[in-house]
Amino acid sequence: MSGTPVQVPRSGRPLRGEPVLERAFRVLGAFTKAGEGLALHTLAARAGLPKSTTSRIAAQLTDLGALERLDNGDFVVGLQLLEIASLAPRGHGLRAAALPFMQDLHRVTGQHILLAVRDGDEAVLVERLSARGATAVKYRVGGRLPLIGTGIGIALLAHAPGRIRKEALAGANDAACVRRLLATVRTDGVCAVTVPNPLRSGPTAMSTVAAPILNRRGDALGALSLVAPDEGAPRTAAVTALRRASLAISRAAGP
């Protein structure tokens, strides 16, 4: 799920008249890490729902296969959600077209190759290929990333609707820098950024080269990026490789 904190009413109780389906999604949205198991009280606290309500909804979701219950009583995300999510056309269809080119980049670079689509004002990671020896990163398939502060987000933002760009720029610490990156994506079809490494171990900074994947109308189907430790070396080869791969994926994905 998104990992975005649930907006909990001050009373700690669900909003009056809130549909059951919305409460169910609040329960599912409480899971923020792959393979995470949550006890009932933790699930209720994260969802912002009474424990009794959470217990009832979690039991129904378990019966449907959307959740599973471990021997210790904790809840985990069920396989039924994976089956349904795999059918999402914006993720699965693009992934099928992109995977051969991602694999080529992965073999050549030995680093992280990411594929994402935009969902509102966030990027959703739909595939990640990582070599065993690559520097650890926090990105996970199904996880959400900001459009500003990540190379793949910038690539998506460059071809997002004007309203989305305006709102993103309004919250940027360095709007002028972001505008330059957006202009680079629109003119060159690729951008390169260096961001701090959020993990304590490993290099202090990570380098990202990202390119949008466009349809024939110029709309962004998604974006592709290569993430590697920043070594201060020229990234010409990576820029060229990402640009070529994004164009090839665009052709493979169709109109």
Contacts in CASP RR format, 6 or more apart in sequence:
PFRMAT RR
TARGET T0000
AUTHOR 0000-0000-0000
METHOD contacts of the structure
MODEL  1
MSGTPVQVPRSGRPLRGEPVLERAFRVLGAFTKAGEGLALHTLAARAGLP
KSTTSRIAAQLTDLGALERLDNGDFVVGLQLLEIASLAPRGHGLRAAALP
FMQDLHRVTGQHILLAVRDGDEAVLVERLSARGATAVKYRVGGRLPLIGT
GIGIALLAHAPGRIRKEALAGANDAACVRRLLATVRTDGVCAVTVPNPLR
SGPTAMSTVAAPILNRRGDALGALSLVAPDEGAPRTAAVTALRRASLAIS
RAAGP
1 28 0 8 1.000
1 29 0 8 1.000
1 30 0 8 1.000
1 31 0 8 1.000
1 32 0 8 1.000
1 77 0 8 1.000
2 29 0 8 1.000
2 122 0 8 1.000
2 143 0 8 1.000
2 144 0 8 1.000
3 29 0 8 1.000
3 31 0 8 1.000
3 32 0 8 1.000
3 143 0 8 1.000
3 144 0 8 1.000
4 144 0 8 1.000
6 26 0 8 1.000
6 29 0 8 1.000
6 30 0 8 1.000
6 46 0 8 1.000
6 47 0 8 1.000
6 48 0 8 1.000
8 48 0 8 1.000
9 15 0 8 1.000
9 48 0 8 1.000
12 48 0 8 1.000
12 50 0 8 1.000
13 49 0 8 1.000
13 50 0 8 1.000
14 23 0 8 1.000
14 26 0 8 1.000
14 48 0 8 1.000
14 49 0 8 1.000
14 50 0 8 1.000
14 53 0 8 1.000
20 57 0 8 1.000
23 47 0 8 1.000
23 49 0 8 1.000
23 53 0 8 1.000
23 57 0 8 1.000
24 57 0 8 1.000
24 60 0 8 1.000
24 61 0 8 1.000
26 47 0 8 1.000
26 48 0 8 1.000
26 49 0 8 1.000
27 43 0 8 1.000
27 47 0 8 1.000
27 49 0 8 1.000
27 54 0 8 1.000
27 57 0 8 1.000
27 58 0 8 1.000
27 61 0 8 1.000
27 67 0 8 1.000
28 61 0 8 1.000
28 66 0 8 1.000
28 67 0 8 1.000
28 77 0 8 1.000
28 81 0 8 1.000
29 46 0 8 1.000
29 47 0 8 1.000
30 38 0 8 1.000
30 42 0 8 1.000
30 43 0 8 1.000
30 46 0 8 1.000
30 47 0 8 1.000
31 37 0 8 1.000
31 38 0 8 1.000
31 76 0 8 1.000
31 77 0 8 1.000
33 140 0 8 1.000
34 140 0 8 1.000
35 76 0 8 1.000
35 77 0 8 1.000
36 76 0 8 1.000
36 77 0 8 1.000
37 70 0 8 1.000
37 74 0 8 1.000
37 75 0 8 1.000
37 76 0 8 1.000
38 46 0 8 1.000
38 74 0 8 1.000
38 75 0 8 1.000
38 76 0 8 1.000
39 73 0 8 1.000
39 74 0 8 1.000
39 75 0 8 1.000
40 51 0 8 1.000
40 54 0 8 1.000
40 55 0 8 1.000
40 58 0 8 1.000
40 73 0 8 1.000
40 75 0 8 1.000
41 51 0 8 1.000
43 54 0 8 1.000
43 58 0 8 1.000
43 75 0 8 1.000
44 50 0 8 1.000
44 51 0 8 1.000
44 53 0 8 1.000
44 54 0 8 1.000
44 55 0 8 1.000
47 54 0 8 1.000
49 57 0 8 1.000
58 67 0 8 1.000
58 75 0 8 1.000
61 67 0 8 1.000
62 68 0 8 1.000
62 69 0 8 1.000
62 75 0 8 1.000
64 80 0 8 1.000
65 78 0 8 1.000
65 79 0 8 1.000
65 80 0 8 1.000
65 81 0 8 1.000
66 77 0 8 1.000
66 78 0 8 1.000
66 80 0 8 1.000
66 81 0 8 1.000
67 75 0 8 1.000
67 76 0 8 1.000
67 77 0 8 1.000
67 78 0 8 1.000
68 75 0 8 1.000
68 76 0 8 1.000
68 77 0 8 1.000
68 78 0 8 1.000
68 79 0 8 1.000
69 75 0 8 1.000
69 76 0 8 1.000
70 76 0 8 1.000
86 92 0 8 1.000
90 117 0 8 1.000
90 126 0 8 1.000
90 221 0 8 1.000
91 117 0 8 1.000
91 126 0 8 1.000
92 126 0 8 1.000
93 253 0 8 1.000
94 115 0 8 1.000
94 117 0 8 1.000
94 126 0 8 1.000
94 213 0 8 1.000
94 221 0 8 1.000
94 222 0 8 1.000
94 249 0 8 1.000
94 253 0 8 1.000
95 115 0 8 1.000
95 126 0 8 1.000
95 127 0 8 1.000
97 249 0 8 1.000
97 252 0 8 1.000
97 253 0 8 1.000
97 254 0 8 1.000
98 115 0 8 1.000
98 127 0 8 1.000
98 213 0 8 1.000
98 224 0 8 1.000
98 249 0 8 1.000
98 252 0 8 1.000
98 253 0 8 1.000
99 127 0 8 1.000
100 252 0 8 1.000
101 224 0 8 1.000
101 245 0 8 1.000
101 248 0 8 1.000
101 249 0 8 1.000
101 252 0 8 1.000
102 113 0 8 1.000
102 115 0 8 1.000
102 127 0 8 1.000
102 129 0 8 1.000
102 224 0 8 1.000
102 245 0 8 1.000
103 129 0 8 1.000
104 245 0 8 1.000
105 113 0 8 1.000
105 129 0 8 1.000
105 226 0 8 1.000
105 241 0 8 1.000
105 242 0 8 1.000
105 245 0 8 1.000
106 113 0 8 1.000
106 129 0 8 1.000
106 130 0 8 1.000
106 131 0 8 1.000
108 241 0 8 1.000
109 226 0 8 1.000
109 228 0 8 1.000
109 238 0 8 1.000
109 241 0 8 1.000
110 131 0 8 1.000
110 133 0 8 1.000
110 134 0 8 1.000
111 130 0 8 1.000
111 131 0 8 1.000
111 134 0 8 1.000
111 135 0 8 1.000
111 226 0 8 1.000
111 227 0 8 1.000
111 228 0 8 1.000
112 128 0 8 1.000
112 129 0 8 1.000
112 130 0 8 1.000
112 131 0 8 1.000
112 134 0 8 1.000
112 135 0 8 1.000
112 137 0 8 1.000
112 139 0 8 1.000
112 226 0 8 1.000
112 227 0 8 1.000
112 228 0 8 1.000
113 128 0 8 1.000
113 129 0 8 1.000
113 130 0 8 1.000
113 224 0 8 1.000
113 225 0 8 1.000
113 226 0 8 1.000
113 227 0 8 1.000
114 125 0 8 1.000
114 127 0 8 1.000
114 128 0 8 1.000
114 139 0 8 1.000
114 152 0 8 1.000
114 224 0 8 1.000
114 225 0 8 1.000
114 226 0 8 1.000
114 227 0 8 1.000
115 125 0 8 1.000
115 126 0 8 1.000
115 127 0 8 1.000
115 128 0 8 1.000
115 222 0 8 1.000
115 223 0 8 1.000
115 224 0 8 1.000
116 123 0 8 1.000
116 124 0 8 1.000
116 125 0 8 1.000
116 126 0 8 1.000
116 145 0 8 1.000
116 152 0 8 1.000
116 153 0 8 1.000
116 156 0 8 1.000
116 222 0 8 1.000
116 223 0 8 1.000
116 225 0 8 1.000
117 123 0 8 1.000
117 124 0 8 1.000
117 126 0 8 1.000
117 156 0 8 1.000
117 221 0 8 1.000
117 222 0 8 1.000
117 223 0 8 1.000
118 124 0 8 1.000
118 147 0 8 1.000
118 153 0 8 1.000
118 156 0 8 1.000
118 157 0 8 1.000
118 160 0 8 1.000
118 164 0 8 1.000
118 220 0 8 1.000
118 222 0 8 1.000
118 223 0 8 1.000
119 144 0 8 1.000
120 164 0 8 1.000
121 147 0 8 1.000
121 164 0 8 1.000
121 167 0 8 1.000
121 168 0 8 1.000
122 144 0 8 1.000
122 145 0 8 1.000
122 146 0 8 1.000
122 147 0 8 1.000
123 144 0 8 1.000
123 145 0 8 1.000
123 146 0 8 1.000
123 147 0 8 1.000
123 150 0 8 1.000
123 152 0 8 1.000
123 153 0 8 1.000
123 156 0 8 1.000
123 223 0 8 1.000
124 142 0 8 1.000
124 143 0 8 1.000
124 144 0 8 1.000
124 145 0 8 1.000
125 139 0 8 1.000
125 140 0 8 1.000
125 141 0 8 1.000
125 142 0 8 1.000
125 143 0 8 1.000
125 144 0 8 1.000
125 145 0 8 1.000
126 141 0 8 1.000
126 142 0 8 1.000
127 141 0 8 1.000
128 139 0 8 1.000
128 140 0 8 1.000
128 141 0 8 1.000
130 137 0 8 1.000
134 228 0 8 1.000
135 197 0 8 1.000
135 202 0 8 1.000
135 203 0 8 1.000
135 206 0 8 1.000
135 228 0 8 1.000
135 229 0 8 1.000
136 199 0 8 1.000
136 201 0 8 1.000
136 202 0 8 1.000
137 199 0 8 1.000
137 206 0 8 1.000
137 227 0 8 1.000
138 198 0 8 1.000
138 199 0 8 1.000
139 145 0 8 1.000
139 227 0 8 1.000
145 152 0 8 1.000
145 153 0 8 1.000
146 153 0 8 1.000
147 153 0 8 1.000
147 154 0 8 1.000
147 156 0 8 1.000
147 157 0 8 1.000
147 160 0 8 1.000
147 164 0 8 1.000
147 168 0 8 1.000
148 154 0 8 1.000
148 157 0 8 1.000
148 168 0 8 1.000
148 169 0 8 1.000
148 171 0 8 1.000
148 172 0 8 1.000
148 178 0 8 1.000
149 193 0 8 1.000
149 195 0 8 1.000
150 193 0 8 1.000
150 195 0 8 1.000
150 208 0 8 1.000
150 210 0 8 1.000
150 225 0 8 1.000
151 181 0 8 1.000
151 191 0 8 1.000
151 193 0 8 1.000
151 195 0 8 1.000
151 208 0 8 1.000
151 209 0 8 1.000
151 210 0 8 1.000
151 225 0 8 1.000
152 208 0 8 1.000
152 210 0 8 1.000
152 223 0 8 1.000
152 224 0 8 1.000
152 225 0 8 1.000
153 210 0 8 1.000
153 223 0 8 1.000
154 178 0 8 1.000
154 181 0 8 1.000
154 182 0 8 1.000
154 185 0 8 1.000
154 191 0 8 1.000
154 193 0 8 1.000
154 210 0 8 1.000
155 185 0 8 1.000
155 190 0 8 1.000
155 191 0 8 1.000
155 210 0 8 1.000
155 211 0 8 1.000
155 212 0 8 1.000
155 220 0 8 1.000
155 222 0 8 1.000
155 223 0 8 1.000
155 224 0 8 1.000
155 225 0 8 1.000
156 212 0 8 1.000
156 220 0 8 1.000
156 222 0 8 1.000
156 223 0 8 1.000
157 164 0 8 1.000
157 165 0 8 1.000
157 168 0 8 1.000
157 178 0 8 1.000
157 182 0 8 1.000
158 181 0 8 1.000
158 182 0 8 1.000
158 185 0 8 1.000
158 186 0 8 1.000
158 191 0 8 1.000
158 212 0 8 1.000
158 220 0 8 1.000
159 185 0 8 1.000
159 186 0 8 1.000
159 212 0 8 1.000
159 214 0 8 1.000
159 218 0 8 1.000
159 219 0 8 1.000
159 220 0 8 1.000
160 168 0 8 1.000
160 220 0 8 1.000
165 182 0 8 1.000
168 178 0 8 1.000
169 175 0 8 1.000
169 178 0 8 1.000
169 179 0 8 1.000
172 178 0 8 1.000
181 191 0 8 1.000
181 193 0 8 1.000
184 190 0 8 1.000
184 191 0 8 1.000
185 191 0 8 1.000
185 210 0 8 1.000
185 211 0 8 1.000
185 212 0 8 1.000
188 243 0 8 1.000
189 211 0 8 1.000
189 212 0 8 1.000
189 243 0 8 1.000
189 246 0 8 1.000
190 209 0 8 1.000
190 210 0 8 1.000
190 211 0 8 1.000
190 239 0 8 1.000
190 242 0 8 1.000
190 243 0 8 1.000
190 246 0 8 1.000
191 209 0 8 1.000
191 210 0 8 1.000
191 211 0 8 1.000
192 207 0 8 1.000
192 208 0 8 1.000
192 209 0 8 1.000
192 210 0 8 1.000
192 235 0 8 1.000
192 238 0 8 1.000
192 239 0 8 1.000
193 207 0 8 1.000
193 208 0 8 1.000
193 210 0 8 1.000
194 205 0 8 1.000
194 206 0 8 1.000
194 207 0 8 1.000
194 208 0 8 1.000
194 230 0 8 1.000
195 205 0 8 1.000
195 206 0 8 1.000
195 208 0 8 1.000
196 204 0 8 1.000
196 205 0 8 1.000
196 206 0 8 1.000
197 203 0 8 1.000
197 204 0 8 1.000
197 205 0 8 1.000
197 206 0 8 1.000
197 229 0 8 1.000
202 229 0 8 1.000
203 229 0 8 1.000
203 230 0 8 1.000
205 229 0 8 1.000
205 230 0 8 1.000
206 227 0 8 1.000
206 228 0 8 1.000
206 229 0 8 1.000
206 230 0 8 1.000
207 227 0 8 1.000
207 228 0 8 1.000
207 229 0 8 1.000
207 230 0 8 1.000
207 231 0 8 1.000
207 232 0 8 1.000
207 235 0 8 1.000
208 225 0 8 1.000
208 226 0 8 1.000
208 227 0 8 1.000
209 225 0 8 1.000
209 226 0 8 1.000
209 235 0 8 1.000
209 238 0 8 1.000
209 239 0 8 1.000
209 242 0 8 1.000
210 223 0 8 1.000
210 224 0 8 1.000
210 225 0 8 1.000
210 226 0 8 1.000
210 242 0 8 1.000
211 223 0 8 1.000
211 224 0 8 1.000
211 225 0 8 1.000
211 242 0 8 1.000
211 243 0 8 1.000
211 245 0 8 1.000
211 246 0 8 1.000
212 220 0 8 1.000
212 222 0 8 1.000
212 223 0 8 1.000
212 246 0 8 1.000
213 220 0 8 1.000
213 221 0 8 1.000
213 222 0 8 1.000
213 223 0 8 1.000
213 224 0 8 1.000
213 246 0 8 1.000
213 249 0 8 1.000
213 250 0 8 1.000
213 253 0 8 1.000
214 220 0 8 1.000
214 221 0 8 1.000
214 246 0 8 1.000
214 250 0 8 1.000
215 221 0 8 1.000
215 250 0 8 1.000
215 253 0 8 1.000
215 254 0 8 1.000
215 255 0 8 1.000
216 254 0 8 1.000
216 255 0 8 1.000
217 255 0 8 1.000
221 250 0 8 1.000
221 253 0 8 1.000
223 246 0 8 1.000
224 242 0 8 1.000
224 245 0 8 1.000
224 246 0 8 1.000
224 249 0 8 1.000
225 242 0 8 1.000
226 238 0 8 1.000
226 241 0 8 1.000
226 242 0 8 1.000
228 238 0 8 1.000
END
